[in-house]
């Protein structure tokens, strides 16, 4: 790969997509600027706020700190995948039910971090939720609602036998 653009294939939300990027292009920029997948937000662009959180191979990552070329061959999941199916992932309505959003800038990242937490810890305690979302910031201060939303979604996932709704579950 050279200094110019290189065509790569990214598997995002279960769909392989070709995109031309420079080797320095972040996953966030590839998604937002090249593929029009705009759910993840650029806020700090320094890997400190979590608004650009995505799930790559089952691990939550900041899209602004990982290069697109480093994600070739990996399963990338964005917030768009959580509402792509017939029924949204339980974390989506739980955010609304618990007033877990205000301005909306942190919401996509918080939702993805919450899903990642639930994937790893299906029955979290309040303290586990608090610690598990520690890498995501909300300037509006809706942390209590967000934590309650995660606990509600966990309960819903347990009631449905752990079946995840929404999209391809990439």
N, C-alpha and C positions, 0 to 999 in steps of 0.2 A: 504494500500500500504506500502510495506516495503522498506528496503534499497537496495534490488536487483531490477532487471528489472521487469516491470509490463506491460502486454499487454493492450493497449488502442486503441480506434478507433478515428481517426481524420477525419473530413470531409473536404477534401482539393479540391478546384476547382470542387465542386459538387460530389465528389467521396469519399465514406466512405472507409478508409484504416486502417487496423490493423497494429500496430507497437509496438515493445517492447522497452521500455525506462526506465531509472532510473527516479525517481521522480524529480531529479534535472536537467533533460535534458531540454534545452530550445526548443522552437518551431523551431527556426532556425536550431539547431543541429538535431532535429528529421527529419526535411525536408531534409537538405543537406546530413547528414551522414547515415540516415536510409532509407529514401524514395527516394533518388536521385532526389529530386526537388531542383535544384541548382541555380535557378534564383536569389534569395535573396542572397546578399553577406555578409560575415563577414569582417568588416573593423575595426571598433573601439572595438567591443564587449563590449561596455559600455553604449549603448543607447544614443549616442550623435551625430552620423553622419547620421543615417537614411538609410544606404545602405541595411539594412535587412527589410525594411518596407513591411508589408503585411496588408491585410484588414481582420479583424475578426469581424463578425457580423456587418458589415458596418462601422467599426471604424478602422482607420489606427493605427497600433501598430508596435513597434520594435520587430522583432522576437527574438532578442538576450536578451530581458528583460522579456519575458513572458514564463512561463513553458508550455511544451507540455501537461502535465496532466491537466492544468487549461483550456485547450481549447477543451476538450472532449465535444461533443454536440454542438459545435459552428461551424459556417460556415467560413472557412478559404479560403482566395483567395490569390494566388500568381501571379507573373507576367506571369507565363506560361499560365494562364487562358485567358489572353488578346489576345492571338494569336491562341487559340485552335479552334475557330470556322471557318466558311468559310471566314469571313472578320475580320481583326483585329479591336480591339477597336480603335476609332479615335485618342486616345492619342499616339498610336504607330507610325503611319505615321507622325503625327504632330512633334514628336521629330526629325525625320529625316529631314522633310521639313524645320525645323528652326535651324538646326545645334545645337541641344540641347544636344549633347553628344561628349565627347572627349575620355578619357581613358576607360570609361565604368564602372568603379567601382560603381559610385553613381547611374548610370542609372536605374537599376531595382527598387531601392528604390524611386528614383525621379518619375518614371513612376507610381508606386503604390500610392505614396503620391498625385500625380496629379489626378489620377483616384478617389481617396478618396475625394479629394477637389471637383471635378466635381460632384460626387455623392451627396455631401452635398450642393454645391453651383453651380447650373447648368449654371448660367450666371454671373461669377465673373468679377470684375474689375481687372485692373492690380495690384492695391494695395492689393486687397483681395488675389490674386494669390501670391504676394510677401509674405504676412503675412502667408498664408496657407501652404507655403512650407518652412517656417522658421526653421523647425526641421530637414531639410535635407541639408547636406553640399556637395558641389562640389569643389574639390581641383583644378580642371581645370578652374573654373570660368565661366561656361557656363550659368550662371543664366539668362541673358537676353534672350537667345534662349529658355531656359526651360519655362520661363514665357510666351513667345510668343507662344510656343507649346501648353500650357494649354489653352490660349485664342483661338487658332485655333481649338483645339479639342472641346471646348465649342460651338463654332460657328457651327461646323460639327454636333454635337449632337443636337443642336437646329434645324438645317436644316433637320435632319432625324427624327424629332419628338421625340427626346430623346431616340430613340432606341439605346441600347448599343450593340455593336458587340463584337465578341470574346467570346469563351468559354461558360460556363454555367452561367455566371454572379453570381457566388456563393455568 
